[in-house]
Amino acid sequence: MPIASQIGRVVLIAVTLTGGGLLETEYGYLRGGMTPLPAEERSIFALAATESGMSSGETTSGPTSSDSGTVSPDSGTGQPAHGSSGEIKVEPTQPLLPPEVPMEIRPEGEPSRPERRREEFQKGEEMGPPGEEMRPPDEDCKRQVRESAVHLNRMMSDIERQLRNLKRRKVNIPPEVNELVGQVKALVERARGIETCDEAQEISEELPPLAGDLQEKLGELERCAFLPQVRKDINRQFNFIKRDWSRAQGRAKRAKNVDLTELLNEGGVLYGRLGEMKDQTIGLIDEITKSAECNRAEEIFELGEEARDVEEELREKVNTIMALGDSTRQLNFLKRDRKDFTRLVRDLKRQKKDPAELEACLPVFDENLAAIQEVLRGRPLNPEDLRDAFETTEDARHNCREIADELQGVRNFEAPELFKEFDLPSFAPPEVKQ
């Protein structure tokens, strides 16, 4: 609560006047920076208010004075003069503090806080309303650019490290990239020694376009850096295809019950076309790597998309030949499963469990087995009919197997995708992450 509002209430404040001319209270030095007070004011006062029961003319015990109730100053020592009455008479006096305690203590001659705010407001009006372009002082420009130079130096270090990595991976750096790097370095050097805001503005306008072009070129070079590995992957994957196609040819020649000549001819055409695509892709990779025209890397992946379609067709032919070329053994596997189901029905009856659901499934399985045998007896053997018969029988076998597992209390276990089916490796180049 301000001191001015405490007049008339109980207040007893001891005020000590230091020898340096500063008035020290619980509110701080109220006259800091001003001239020392007169010697007669450097005393100890006691101020009393009416709420405590003391009023003008009342007395209190304490050191005495020989005059009519005022306190006599000493010769400058700050000690009161004592009398023999043992009392000090407190007379009404003006408040020692000003009507309002100042909100801040400041040296004499300095503007107050409201005055400073008024000056700042007027200065803002001169600079214009918000939204208009305002230019900071030159010193602020220099400071900001010096801070930005730290980030620019870090950026240049990253670019140089990236270029070293590309060279180590045997990527040819084209001249235009080296030229862009030189221009960016020159701007960074200029930023270190700017003197005015105009120079800073010029640098801020020139640098972003150059940095954007350089980043785009470096991205293309990074794609070029992956091309040697892509080349190795294509050769390795094609070798897998070559091995599996050779196995399919051997299986077709050993087949006794089915003529697979037509499938071999169709697969041979696809295999030859895929080999041509492989050679074309390898040649394009070598050309791009040598010329550093990394923006042509998209052509490689376009060829890869075409090769993937051819590879899918070849995979279908290979899988069909492998299945039909060994149809007798595949049929024997199915017959063995049929015997297992018959044995399971017998065991369930012995355990006093109802095998009716499994018994209802078995006739469908038997019909499909008979269909396979009928196709195998036909001459000439139709590969498409044989494949359809095997697929239908496999579906029936799978249905019976699920019922058998449920009756035995065996949880149906789905094999991981890795072990479900053998697929040829993909010929398409791997995707490069940006």
C-alpha positions as CSV (number, residue, x, y, z in Angstrom):
1,M,0.0,0.0,0.0
2,P,1.5,3.4,-0.9
3,I,2.8,5.5,2.1
4,A,0.4,8.4,1.2
5,S,-2.6,6.2,2.0
6,Q,-1.2,5.3,5.4
7,I,-1.6,8.8,6.9
8,G,-3.8,8.6,9.9
9,R,-3.0,4.9,10.5
10,V,-0.4,3.4,12.8
11,V,3.0,3.8,11.3
12,L,6.3,3.8,13.0
13,I,9.1,4.0,10.6
14,A,12.7,4.4,11.6
15,V,14.5,6.4,9.0
16,T,18.2,6.4,8.9
17,L,20.0,9.0,6.9
18,T,23.4,7.8,5.6
19,G,26.3,10.0,5.3
20,G,26.3,9.7,1.5
21,G,23.2,11.8,1.1
22,L,20.9,8.9,0.3
23,L,17.6,8.4,2.2
24,E,17.4,4.7,3.1
25,T,14.0,3.3,3.9
26,E,12.4,-0.1,3.5
27,Y,11.5,1.1,0.0
28,G,15.1,1.7,-1.0
29,Y,17.1,4.9,-1.6
30,L,14.5,7.5,-2.4
31,R,16.9,10.3,-3.4
32,G,19.6,8.4,-5.1
33,G,22.0,10.6,-7.1
34,M,20.9,13.9,-5.5
35,T,22.9,16.2,-3.2
36,P,23.2,15.3,0.6
37,L,20.6,16.5,3.0
38,P,21.3,19.4,5.4
39,A,22.9,18.5,8.6
40,E,19.8,19.4,10.6
41,E,17.8,16.8,8.8
42,R,20.2,14.0,9.4
43,S,18.5,12.8,12.6
44,I,16.4,10.0,13.8
45,F,12.6,10.7,13.7
46,A,9.7,8.9,15.1
47,L,6.4,9.4,13.3
48,A,3.2,8.4,15.1
49,A,-0.4,8.1,13.8
50,T,-3.7,8.3,15.5
51,E,-4.9,4.7,15.2
52,S,-2.5,3.6,18.0
53,G,-4.1,6.1,20.4
54,M,-1.4,8.7,20.2
55,S,-2.4,12.1,18.8
56,S,-0.8,15.5,18.5
57,G,0.7,16.6,21.9
58,E,0.8,13.1,23.4
59,T,4.1,11.8,24.8
60,T,5.9,8.5,24.9
61,S,8.8,7.4,27.0
62,G,12.2,7.6,25.6
63,P,15.2,10.0,25.5
64,T,14.3,13.5,26.5
65,S,14.9,16.9,25.1
66,S,15.2,20.2,26.9
67,D,13.1,22.2,24.4
68,S,9.3,22.3,23.9
69,G,8.9,18.9,22.3
70,T,11.0,19.0,19.2
71,V,14.0,17.0,18.8
72,S,17.2,19.0,18.8
73,P,19.8,18.0,16.2
74,D,23.3,17.4,17.2
75,S,26.3,18.8,15.5
76,G,26.1,16.5,12.6
77,T,26.7,13.2,14.3
78,G,23.2,11.8,13.8
79,Q,22.6,11.4,17.6
80,P,19.7,13.2,19.3
81,A,20.2,15.6,22.2
82,H,19.0,14.2,25.6
83,G,17.4,16.1,28.4
84,S,16.3,15.2,31.9
85,S,12.6,14.9,31.4
86,G,12.8,11.3,30.0
87,E,10.2,12.1,27.3
88,I,10.0,13.1,23.7
89,K,7.1,15.2,22.6
90,V,5.9,14.3,19.1
91,E,4.3,17.3,17.4
92,P,2.2,17.1,14.2
93,T,4.5,17.2,11.2
94,Q,4.3,16.9,7.5
95,P,4.8,13.4,6.1
96,L,8.5,12.8,5.5
97,L,7.8,10.9,2.2
98,P,6.3,12.7,-0.8
99,P,2.5,12.2,-1.6
100,E,3.4,9.3,-3.9
101,V,6.3,7.0,-3.7
102,P,8.0,6.9,-7.2
103,M,7.6,3.6,-9.1
104,E,11.2,3.5,-10.0
105,I,14.5,4.9,-8.7
106,R,16.5,6.6,-11.4
107,P,19.4,9.1,-11.6
108,E,18.5,12.7,-11.9
109,G,17.9,13.9,-15.4
110,E,17.0,10.5,-16.8
111,P,13.6,10.2,-18.4
112,S,10.9,8.2,-16.5
113,R,9.5,5.0,-17.7
114,P,6.3,6.6,-19.1
115,E,8.4,9.1,-20.9
116,R,10.5,6.4,-22.4
117,R,7.4,4.5,-23.5
118,R,6.1,7.6,-25.1
119,E,9.3,8.1,-27.0
120,E,9.2,4.5,-28.2
121,F,5.6,4.8,-29.3
122,Q,6.5,8.0,-31.3
123,K,9.5,6.2,-32.8
124,G,7.2,3.4,-33.9
125,E,4.8,5.8,-35.6
126,E,7.7,7.3,-37.6
127,M,8.8,3.8,-38.8
128,G,5.3,3.1,-40.1
129,P,2.4,0.8,-39.2
130,P,2.9,-3.0,-38.8
131,G,3.3,-4.9,-42.1
132,E,5.4,-2.3,-43.8
133,E,9.0,-3.1,-44.6
134,M,11.3,-1.8,-41.8
135,R,15.0,-1.9,-42.1
136,P,17.0,-2.5,-38.9
137,P,20.1,-0.4,-38.2
138,D,23.3,-1.4,-39.8
139,E,24.7,-2.8,-36.6
140,D,21.7,-5.2,-36.3
141,C,22.2,-6.2,-40.0
142,K,25.9,-7.0,-39.3
143,R,25.0,-9.0,-36.2
144,Q,22.3,-11.0,-38.0
145,V,24.6,-11.7,-41.0
146,R,27.4,-12.8,-38.6
147,E,25.0,-15.2,-37.0
148,S,23.8,-16.4,-40.5
149,A,27.5,-16.9,-41.5
150,V,27.8,-19.6,-38.9
151,H,25.0,-21.6,-40.5
152,L,26.4,-20.9,-44.0
153,N,29.8,-22.2,-42.9
154,R,28.2,-25.4,-41.6
155,M,26.3,-25.7,-44.9
156,M,29.5,-25.4,-46.9
157,S,31.1,-28.1,-44.7
158,D,28.2,-30.5,-45.4
159,I,28.4,-29.8,-49.1
160,E,32.1,-30.4,-49.3
161,R,31.8,-33.6,-47.3
162,Q,29.0,-34.8,-49.6
163,L,31.2,-34.1,-52.6
164,R,34.1,-36.1,-51.1
165,N,31.8,-39.1,-50.5
166,L,30.6,-38.9,-54.1
167,K,34.1,-38.9,-55.4
168,R,35.0,-41.9,-53.2
169,R,32.1,-43.8,-54.7
170,K,33.5,-43.1,-58.1
171,V,30.9,-40.5,-59.2
172,N,32.1,-38.0,-61.8
173,I,31.4,-34.4,-60.6
174,P,30.3,-32.3,-63.6
175,P,31.8,-28.8,-64.1
176,E,28.5,-27.0,-63.5
177,V,28.4,-28.4,-59.9
178,N,31.9,-27.2,-59.2
179,E,30.9,-23.8,-60.6
180,L,27.9,-23.6,-58.3
181,V,30.0,-24.6,-55.3
182,G,32.4,-21.8,-56.1
183,Q,29.6,-19.2,-56.4
184,V,28.2,-20.2,-53.0
185,K,31.6,-20.1,-51.4
186,A,32.1,-16.5,-52.7
187,L,28.8,-15.4,-51.3
188,V,29.7,-16.9,-47.9
189,E,33.0,-14.9,-48.0
190,R,31.1,-11.7,-48.8
191,A,28.8,-12.3,-45.9
192,R,31.7,-12.4,-43.5
193,G,32.8,-8.8,-44.4
194,I,29.6,-6.9,-45.0
195,E,29.4,-3.3,-43.8
196,T,25.8,-2.2,-44.6
197,C,22.3,-3.5,-44.8
198,D,22.3,-3.1,-48.6
199,E,25.1,-5.7,-48.9
200,A,23.2,-8.0,-46.6
201,Q,20.1,-7.6,-48.7
202,E,22.0,-8.4,-51.9
203,I,23.4,-11.6,-50.4
204,S,20.0,-12.7,-49.1
205,E,18.6,-12.3,-52.7
206,E,21.5,-14.1,-54.5
207,L,22.1,-17.0,-52.2
208,P,18.7,-18.9,-52.2
209,P,18.5,-19.6,-55.9
210,L,22.1,-20.8,-56.0
211,A,21.7,-23.0,-53.0
212,G,18.5,-24.5,-54.6
213,D,20.2,-25.3,-57.9
214,L,23.2,-26.8,-56.0
215,Q,20.9,-29.0,-53.9
216,E,19.1,-30.3,-57.0
217,K,22.4,-31.2,-58.7
218,L,23.7,-33.0,-55.6
219,G,20.4,-35.0,-55.4
220,E,21.0,-36.1,-59.0
221,L,24.6,-37.1,-58.1
222,E,23.4,-39.1,-55.2
223,R,21.2,-41.1,-57.5
224,C,24.2,-41.7,-59.8
225,A,26.1,-43.0,-56.7
226,F,23.6,-45.8,-56.5
227,L,24.0,-46.9,-60.1
228,P,27.0,-49.2,-59.6
229,Q,25.1,-51.1,-56.9
230,V,22.0,-51.3,-59.1
231,R,24.2,-52.7,-61.9
232,K,25.4,-55.5,-59.6
233,D,21.9,-56.3,-58.4
234,I,20.6,-56.6,-61.9
235,N,23.4,-59.0,-62.9
236,R,22.9,-61.1,-59.8
237,Q,19.1,-61.3,-60.1
238,F,19.3,-62.2,-63.8
239,N,21.7,-65.1,-62.8
240,F,18.9,-66.4,-60.5
241,I,16.4,-66.3,-63.4
242,K,18.9,-68.0,-65.7
243,R,19.4,-70.8,-63.1
244,D,15.7,-71.4,-62.6
245,W,15.0,-71.3,-66.4
246,S,17.6,-74.0,-66.9
247,R,16.0,-76.2,-64.2
248,A,12.6,-75.8,-65.9
249,Q,14.1,-76.9,-69.2
250,G,15.6,-80.0,-67.6
251,R,12.3,-80.8,-65.9
252,A,10.3,-80.5,-69.2
253,K,12.7,-82.8,-71.0
254,R,12.4,-85.5,-68.3
255,A,8.6,-85.3,-68.3
256,K,7.1,-88.6,-69.5
257,N,3.3,-88.1,-69.2
258,V,3.0,-84.6,-70.6
259,D,4.3,-82.7,-73.6
260,L,5.6,-79.3,-72.4
261,T,7.1,-78.2,-75.8
262,E,4.7,-75.3,-76.2
263,L,5.4,-74.0,-72.7
264,L,9.2,-74.2,-73.3
265,N,8.9,-72.2,-76.6
266,E,6.9,-69.5,-74.9
267,G,9.2,-69.3,-72.0
268,G,12.2,-69.2,-74.3
269,V,10.9,-66.1,-76.0
270,L,10.3,-64.4,-72.7
271,Y,13.7,-65.4,-71.4
272,G,15.4,-64.0,-74.5
273,R,13.5,-60.7,-74.3
274,L,14.4,-60.3,-70.6
275,G,18.1,-60.9,-71.4
276,E,17.9,-58.1,-74.0
277,M,16.4,-55.7,-71.5
278,K,19.1,-56.6,-69.0
279,D,21.9,-55.8,-71.5
280,Q,20.1,-52.5,-72.5
281,T,19.8,-51.5,-68.8
282,I,23.5,-52.3,-68.0
283,G,24.6,-50.3,-71.1
284,L,22.5,-47.3,-70.0
285,I,23.9,-47.4,-66.5
286,D,27.5,-47.4,-67.8
287,E,26.7,-44.5,-70.1
288,I,25.2,-42.4,-67.4
289,T,27.9,-43.2,-64.9
290,K,30.6,-42.2,-67.4
291,S,29.0,-38.9,-68.6
292,A,27.6,-37.9,-65.1
293,E,24.2,-37.2,-66.8
294,C,22.4,-38.2,-63.6
295,N,19.2,-36.6,-64.7
296,R,18.7,-39.6,-67.1
297,A,18.5,-42.0,-64.2
298,E,14.7,-42.1,-64.7
299,E,15.3,-44.0,-68.0
300,I,16.8,-46.9,-66.0
301,F,13.7,-47.2,-63.8
302,E,11.4,-47.0,-66.8
303,L,13.2,-50.0,-68.3
304,G,12.9,-51.7,-65.0
305,E,9.1,-51.4,-65.1
306,E,9.0,-53.0,-68.5
307,A,11.3,-55.8,-67.4
308,R,9.1,-56.5,-64.4
309,D,6.1,-57.3,-66.6
310,V,8.2,-59.7,-68.7
311,E,9.6,-61.3,-65.6
312,E,6.1,-62.0,-64.3
313,E,5.1,-63.8,-67.5
314,L,8.3,-65.8,-67.4
315,R,7.8,-66.8,-63.7
316,E,4.3,-68.1,-64.6
317,K,5.8,-70.3,-67.3
318,V,8.6,-71.6,-65.1
319,N,6.2,-72.5,-62.2
320,T,3.9,-74.3,-64.6
321,I,6.6,-76.3,-66.2
322,M,8.1,-77.3,-62.8
323,A,4.7,-78.5,-61.6
324,L,3.6,-80.3,-64.7
325,G,7.0,-81.8,-65.4
326,D,6.8,-83.7,-62.1
327,S,3.0,-84.4,-62.1
328,T,3.4,-88.0,-61.0
329,R,5.3,-87.1,-57.8
330,Q,2.8,-84.3,-57.1
331,L,-0.1,-86.8,-57.5
332,N,1.7,-89.2,-55.1
333,F,1.9,-86.4,-52.4
334,L,-1.9,-85.8,-52.7
335,K,-2.6,-89.6,-52.4
336,R,-0.5,-89.7,-49.3
337,D,-2.5,-86.9,-47.7
338,R,-5.7,-88.9,-48.6
339,K,-4.4,-91.9,-46.6
340,D,-3.6,-89.6,-43.7
341,F,-7.2,-88.4,-43.6
342,T,-8.5,-92.0,-43.6
343,R,-6.2,-92.9,-40.7
344,L,-7.4,-89.8,-38.8
345,V,-11.1,-90.7,-39.2
346,R,-10.3,-94.1,-37.6
347,D,-8.4,-92.5,-34.7
348,L,-11.2,-90.1,-34.0
349,K,-13.7,-92.9,-33.8
350,R,-11.5,-94.7,-31.4
351,Q,-11.3,-91.6,-29.2
352,K,-15.1,-91.4,-29.4
353,K,-15.1,-88.1,-31.3
354,D,-17.5,-87.4,-34.2
355,P,-15.5,-87.4,-37.5
356,A,-18.7,-86.7,-39.6
357,E,-17.5,-83.3,-40.9
358,L,-14.2,-84.7,-42.1
359,E,-15.9,-87.7,-43.7
360,A,-18.1,-85.3,-45.6
361,C,-15.1,-83.5,-47.0
362,L,-13.3,-86.6,-48.3
363,P,-15.6,-87.4,-51.2
364,V,-14.8,-84.0,-52.8
365,F,-11.1,-84.7,-52.4
366,D,-11.5,-88.1,-54.0
367,E,-13.3,-86.7,-57.0
368,N,-10.5,-84.2,-57.7
369,L,-7.9,-86.9,-57.4
370,A,-9.8,-88.9,-60.0
371,A,-9.9,-85.8,-62.3
372,I,-6.1,-85.5,-62.2
373,Q,-5.7,-89.2,-63.1
374,E,-8.1,-88.8,-65.9
375,V,-6.2,-85.8,-67.4
376,L,-2.9,-87.7,-67.1
377,R,-4.3,-90.6,-69.1
378,G,-5.3,-88.4,-72.0
379,R,-3.2,-88.2,-75.1
380,P,-2.0,-85.7,-76.0
381,L,-1.9,-84.3,-72.5
382,N,-3.2,-80.8,-72.2
383,P,-1.0,-78.8,-69.8
384,E,-3.8,-76.3,-69.0
385,D,-6.3,-79.0,-68.0
386,L,-3.7,-80.6,-65.8
387,R,-2.8,-77.4,-64.1
388,D,-6.5,-76.6,-63.4
389,A,-7.0,-80.1,-62.0
390,F,-4.1,-79.8,-59.6
391,E,-5.3,-76.4,-58.4
392,T,-8.8,-77.7,-57.7
393,T,-7.5,-80.7,-55.9
394,E,-5.2,-78.6,-53.8
395,D,-8.1,-76.4,-52.7
396,A,-10.0,-79.6,-51.6
397,R,-7.0,-80.9,-49.7
398,H,-6.6,-77.6,-47.9
399,N,-10.2,-77.6,-46.8
400,C,-10.0,-81.2,-45.4
401,R,-6.7,-80.3,-43.6
402,E,-8.4,-77.4,-41.8
403,I,-11.2,-79.6,-40.6
404,A,-8.8,-82.3,-39.4
405,D,-6.7,-79.7,-37.4
406,E,-9.9,-78.4,-35.8
407,L,-11.0,-81.8,-34.7
408,Q,-7.6,-82.6,-33.2
409,G,-7.6,-79.3,-31.3
410,V,-4.6,-78.1,-33.3
411,R,-4.5,-74.4,-33.9
412,N,-4.4,-73.5,-37.5
413,F,-0.9,-72.3,-38.2
414,E,-0.3,-70.0,-41.2
415,A,3.3,-70.4,-42.5
416,P,5.2,-67.2,-43.0
417,E,5.1,-65.7,-46.4
418,L,8.8,-66.6,-46.9
419,F,8.0,-70.3,-46.8
420,K,4.6,-70.4,-48.6
421,E,5.8,-70.2,-52.2
422,F,9.0,-69.9,-54.0
423,D,9.2,-66.9,-56.3
424,L,11.9,-65.8,-58.7
425,P,13.8,-62.7,-57.5
426,S,12.7,-59.4,-59.0
427,F,14.6,-58.1,-61.9
428,A,13.5,-54.5,-61.5
429,P,16.2,-52.2,-60.0
430,P,15.6,-51.2,-56.3
431,E,13.9,-47.9,-55.7
432,V,16.3,-45.2,-54.6
433,K,15.1,-43.2,-51.6
434,Q,15.4,-39.5,-52.0
